Amino acid sequence: MTSFNWLDQPKYSADQVRALAPAAIFLAIRANGKDVKACCDDFDLDGAKWITKRMMKGSWGVTDRASALAMGSALLEGMHGPEFDGLLELILPHVGDTPEQQRAFIDSLLPDYGMEVASDAGYFLAALRLPQMPHEFRSTYAWDLVRMAFVVRTSVGLGYLTADEAWPLLTAGVNRARQFYPSWQDFGTAYAVGRALWASDGEHFSAEQSLAESQPALQSLLSDPSSPWVRLPW
């Protein structure tokens, strides 16, 4: 089980550390079953600076203050969550359909929604049928909010943002999370679903792999005494 590192002497208030805490699942997944090296109550990096800079540029297009603020704001407003939630409204009634019925449903989407939405509906339906996929979840907005916290946190660690510039985004993120979800568990489950749906097209990795990575991280976050999700009430 993954454990989490903390500063010897706290630098920030409990509310500020709570605003950083959504990023902890990203750190736990990246730790891949090992202990998280970065302190979960600070902005330090969890890997070599040059590797992190390359990752932020390649994966997020973040290279400076302006791009960090732009990406953080875009994720806060919902980069994938609203789109995913809209498609889920269409397809959830069809998860239990037979394969023939599901194919007919997907074909019925083509005239009004086009090929891209119909294809995504097929990927999502396949992912939602996985036995390890959580069946009870709320809005996938958590997928955006976790990534926002990670991007902003990492941007401070790289020197693109100051902590003072980061807190408004981080605080807004955790406040919105608490409006959408009743607990860390619900928040984490929604993140795991959103991440798996994003991976369901197989372009980056598979929904199965995504769940295999996120579920152990969630278990650690919800049960390990060193976890910020355990130490800090929702």
C-alpha positions in Angstrom: 0.0 0.0 0.0 1.2 3.5 -0.8 2.0 5.8 2.0 2.3 9.6 1.9 5.0 12.0 2.9 4.5 15.2 4.9 6.7 18.2 5.9 8.3 18.0 9.3 7.1 21.5 10.0 3.8 22.6 8.4 3.9 25.6 6.1 0.3 25.9 5.2 -3.1 25.8 6.9 -5.4 22.8 6.9 -7.6 24.5 4.4 -4.7 25.1 2.0 -3.5 21.5 2.4 -7.0 20.3 1.7 -6.9 22.3 -1.5 -3.8 20.5 -2.5 -5.2 17.1 -1.6 -7.1 16.3 -4.8 -3.7 16.0 -6.5 -2.7 13.2 -4.2 -4.4 10.6 -6.4 -2.2 11.7 -9.3 0.9 11.4 -7.1 -0.2 7.9 -5.8 -0.8 6.6 -9.3 2.6 7.9 -10.5 4.2 6.2 -7.5 2.9 2.9 -8.9 2.6 1.1 -5.5 5.6 2.7 -3.9 5.6 5.5 -1.3 4.9 9.0 -2.6 8.2 11.0 -2.3 6.8 14.4 -2.7 5.2 16.0 0.4 1.5 16.1 0.0 1.3 19.3 2.0 3.7 21.3 -0.2 4.5 22.0 -3.9 7.6 19.9 -4.2 8.0 17.7 -7.3 7.6 13.9 -7.3 10.4 13.4 -9.9 13.4 15.0 -11.6 12.8 18.6 -12.6 13.8 18.1 -16.3 11.6 15.1 -16.7 8.7 16.9 -15.1 9.2 20.0 -17.3 9.2 17.7 -20.4 6.0 16.0 -19.2 4.2 19.3 -18.5 5.1 20.6 -21.9 4.2 17.4 -23.8 1.1 16.4 -22.0 -0.3 19.8 -21.0 1.3 22.4 -23.1 2.4 24.2 -19.9 5.8 26.0 -20.2 5.3 29.2 -18.3 3.0 31.3 -16.1 0.5 32.1 -18.8 0.1 28.6 -20.1 -0.1 27.3 -16.5 -2.9 29.7 -15.6 -4.7 29.0 -18.8 -4.6 25.2 -18.4 -5.6 25.4 -14.7 -8.5 27.6 -15.6 -9.7 25.4 -18.4 -9.6 22.3 -16.2 -11.4 24.1 -13.4 -14.2 25.1 -15.8 -14.4 21.5 -17.1 -12.3 20.2 -19.9 -13.8 16.7 -20.2 -16.3 16.3 -17.4 -19.2 18.2 -19.0 -18.8 16.4 -22.3 -18.5 13.0 -20.6 -21.5 13.6 -18.4 -23.6 14.6 -21.4 -22.7 11.4 -23.2 -23.3 9.3 -20.1 -26.8 10.7 -19.9 -27.4 9.2 -23.3 -25.8 5.8 -22.8 -26.3 4.8 -19.2 -29.9 3.5 -20.0 -28.3 1.1 -22.5 -25.5 -0.4 -20.5 -27.6 -3.5 -19.8 -28.7 -3.9 -23.5 -27.7 -6.9 -25.6 -24.8 -6.3 -28.0 -27.3 -6.1 -30.9 -29.3 -3.5 -29.1 -26.2 -1.5 -28.2 -25.1 -1.5 -31.8 -28.5 -0.3 -32.9 -28.4 2.5 -30.3 -24.9 3.6 -31.4 -26.1 3.7 -35.1 -29.1 5.8 -34.0 -26.7 8.5 -32.7 -25.1 9.1 -36.1 -27.7 11.4 -37.7 -27.8 13.8 -34.8 -24.4 13.5 -33.1 -22.0 12.4 -35.8 -19.3 9.7 -36.0 -17.1 10.9 -33.2 -19.9 10.9 -30.6 -21.1 7.5 -31.8 -17.6 6.1 -31.6 -17.1 7.5 -28.1 -20.5 6.0 -27.1 -19.2 2.6 -28.1 -16.0 3.0 -26.2 -17.9 4.2 -23.1 -20.4 1.3 -23.2 -17.6 -1.2 -23.4 -15.8 0.4 -20.5 -18.9 0.6 -18.4 -19.5 -3.1 -18.8 -16.1 -4.0 -17.2 -16.7 -5.9 -14.0 -14.1 -3.7 -12.1 -15.8 -0.4 -13.2 -17.6 1.3 -10.3 -21.4 1.3 -10.9 -22.3 4.1 -8.5 -20.7 7.4 -9.4 -21.5 11.0 -9.8 -20.3 13.6 -12.3 -17.0 12.9 -14.0 -16.0 16.5 -13.2 -13.6 15.0 -10.6 -11.4 13.9 -13.6 -10.9 17.6 -14.4 -10.5 18.8 -10.8 -7.8 16.3 -10.0 -5.8 17.2 -13.1 -6.2 20.9 -12.3 -4.8 20.4 -8.9 -1.9 18.4 -10.2 -1.1 20.8 -13.0 -1.2 23.9 -10.7 0.7 22.2 -8.0 3.4 21.1 -10.4 3.5 24.5 -12.0 4.5 26.0 -8.6 7.1 23.3 -8.1 8.6 24.2 -11.5 8.6 27.9 -10.8 6.0 28.8 -13.4 3.6 30.0 -10.7 3.9 31.3 -7.1 2.0 29.7 -4.3 0.0 33.0 -4.1 -1.0 32.6 -7.7 -1.9 28.9 -7.2 -4.2 29.2 -4.2 -7.2 30.8 -5.9 -7.4 28.0 -8.4 -6.7 25.2 -5.9 -9.2 26.6 -3.4 -11.9 27.0 -6.1 -11.2 23.4 -7.2 -11.7 21.8 -3.8 -14.8 24.0 -3.1 -16.4 22.9 -6.3 -15.5 19.3 -5.6 -17.3 19.6 -2.2 -20.4 21.0 -4.0 -20.5 18.0 -6.4 -19.5 15.2 -4.1 -20.3 14.2 -0.5 -17.0 12.6 0.4 -13.5 11.9 -0.7 -14.6 8.4 -1.6 -17.3 9.7 -4.0 -14.8 12.2 -5.4 -12.1 9.5 -6.0 -14.6 7.1 -7.5 -15.8 9.7 -10.0 -12.2 10.5 -10.9 -11.4 6.8 -11.5 -14.5 6.5 -13.8 -13.6 9.7 -15.7 -10.0 8.5 -16.2 -11.1 5.1 -17.4 -13.6 6.6 -19.9 -10.9 8.9 -21.2 -8.7 5.8 -21.7 -11.5 3.7 -23.2 -10.6 4.5 -26.9 -7.2 2.8 -26.4 -5.2 5.8 -27.7 -3.2 6.2 -24.6 -3.9 3.0 -22.7 -6.9 1.0 -21.9 -9.8 1.4 -19.5 -8.8 -1.8 -17.8 -5.2 -0.5 -17.3 -6.6 2.8 -16.0 -8.7 1.1 -13.4 -5.9 -1.2 -12.4 -3.8 1.9 -11.7 -6.4 4.1 -10.0 -8.1 1.6 -7.7 -5.0 0.7 -5.6 -4.2 4.4 -5.4 -7.7 5.1 -4.2 -7.5 2.3 -1.6 -4.4 3.8 -0.2 -5.8 7.3 -0.1 -9.0 6.2 1.7 -7.3 3.9 4.3 -3.6 4.7 4.9 -3.2 6.8 8.1 -0.7 9.0 6.3 -3.1 9.9 3.5 -4.3 13.5 3.3 -7.8 12.1 2.5 -7.7 10.3 5.8 -6.1 13.1 7.8 -8.3 15.9 6.4 -12.1 15.7 6.6 -14.1 16.4 3.5 
